[in-house]
Amino acid sequence: MTGTFVVFEGIEGCGKTTQLERTRLWLQSQTTRPVVVTREPGGTELGQHLRSILLEVSEGESIDDRAELLLYAADRAQHVEQYLRPHLERDSIVLCDRYTDSTVAYQGYGRQLNRELIDRLNAIATNGLEPDLTFWFDVTPEIGLDRAFKRGEANRLEREALDFHHRVRQGYVELAQQHPHRIVSVDGTLSADEVEKTVREILTKRLTSKSART
């Protein structure tokens, strides 16, 4: 595949979705390559249904942690084959809001499910598709949740206890240490303009480097 796969990660309220949209607009003004945006969960028709189940607050029965993990894996498997691979095969730059690191951070660290199980499920769901670059926008849970709640009604994950969100952030910290070439940490407490400048600089270098290799 000749495309470029870039993922935007972080806890609730970290600013990743804002930066993804800013990056899309900037890239579309800089390149003739197709630039597409997508998200997990919800990047396909099936994914939209799963997103509603996973994130909407329900007064009915709660979702078992293992069931939640499997639903995210189902969303990802469909997303990879129906959306991500086809666009990457057409030399697109794909900007994705969340991917496998979210599952490790939220279900592995937040829910404290078995990491080996999560890694196996991610391997099955992705069928080997790894990002070229992952931006992790780092903020404390206190800052992130304050931002998230100011946006409006909180979703199911945003309503989790503060300890849960601290574990999720720690998951991202350790993932960044384990994958220093792929995951780039960006200070999410800076202004949106400052964060955008950092993202542009890093992405320009990576795109230039990948172009030189091919």
Secondary structure, DSSP 8 states (H G I E B T S, - for coil): ---EEEEEE-STTSSHHHHHHHHHHHHHHH-SS-EEEEETTTSSHHHHHHHHHHHS--SS----HHHHHHHHHHHHHHHIIIIIHHHHHTT-EEEEE--HHHHIIIIIIIS---HHHHHHHHHHHHTT---SEEEEEE--HHHHHHHHHHHSS--TTTTS-HHHHHHHHHHHHHHHHH-TTTEEEEETTS-HHHHHHHHHHHHHHHHHHHHHH-
